[in-house]
Amino acid sequence: MPLLLLLLGLLSTTFAAEPTVHVVLWFDTEDYITPEDDDACLRLARDLKARGVTATFKVVGGKARVLEQRKRFDVIQALMGHDIAYHSDNHSIPPTPAVYLKPLSMAEGATEFLLREGPGARDVMRIFGVKMLSTYGQPGSSWGPQSHAALRQLGIPSYVDEGQHVGLNNQPFWYGGLFWVFNLGPNAIRADINDPSKLDATFAKAAQRVTELQKAGGGVLHFWYHPNEFVTTEFWDGVNFSRGANPARANWKPAKLRTKESSEQTYRILNSYVERLQKIPGVRFTSVRELISFYQPSTPATLTPERARALLAKGINWHQQWSAAELVAAALGVPGEVASPAARHESTLKSTEITRAELDAALAQARRFIRETRRLPGMVWVASETLSIGDLAATMAQAPEGAASVEVRRAALQFEQHVATDACRNFNWVIHPEGFCAPELYDLGRLEAWTIKPAALRVAGVRQSR
Ligand SMILES: [Zn+2]
């Protein structure tokens, strides 16, 4: 073989090896009132399939049921060529998830979510003939951490949406036992389907993000629409359920329709955006179902108690591929997956020192609790006073070997920074009651952040910078 050809071959493999950037395109498929939305679903499913793109359709239970009632088996069939996921049972009929979860504990909320949203999930699975829904995303900004345990019970392995509630470095992460694509920030780039003149600039921005993600070893970029946006000029639920309104079914009104011309323009812009992204080397349109398999599973790699304590000594936080909860479990000699505490407890212990024997007894309580429940305890006892799990972890991590007394440390739970704090602005959604705020949901979200950690791509030999 001539040397030149060999060199060219080597060069081309070098250039072909740019890390993959997965582009996830998802649709909140939800308008069960405006019949023209069915045609939008059909058109989008077919156009994208023709381009070789598998999108993720997060379907509302009510939407799946009207497709069946109207005998739109053509639409159901076309959507079945894509990834089928879930987007709540009724979406906007009050009370929406954040509203009904706000007064509930983690356990009560999970039960309530299962009761309200479980039947719709089963409808979507039955109507689309799928054994598993790949993901869930909340209606509007109606998020609540109690949903996570319920989603796991429904067999849903991931959470995909965009919002401010929780996030980690604008890339996928693990949280509450689910794989998350959420809060991608600059890596969430939607094309404005109403203005063709903006497409060039939007595409340039997306291409720039692809380059940045490739420098970091690959990653995810996402964007989303609602099929109804392609046929109506207003949102179906804003028309009927604004600010907690709940009209009788007989009084539901369809949304105003776009002209044929305006509708065609929206499809043209989306198709053109997709086509241009597809041409970027290394870009791959990936459904959520597939995306999960491109990431390493959440099961933590084993590490010694000494190493876990050393990492926790740097801060009570996730480190490398381990969540703070996993590090505490490993430090106690009961490594593996572990859930967040069921409730938050503050330390009542006031003294600044305890004996090594008292610490060992406290650690034994935590170890036993984790071994039996695979959950962190919220607190442990030191005689008749309590030490929160955070303070216990900080005290254990800093305790010198062999000393007879140990300084009690107060933990700064650094992982809590991944949950937002503005519980009014972030829950402001036209369907929520006026002035709705839910700081209680962020309190629970912070508690669950014991389990947060970055998700790592399965790319051998490529460094992931996060
Ligand atoms: Zn929605």
Residues whose N, C-alpha, C, O or C-beta is under 5 A from the ligand:
A	BS01	ZN	D28 E30 Q138 P139 G140
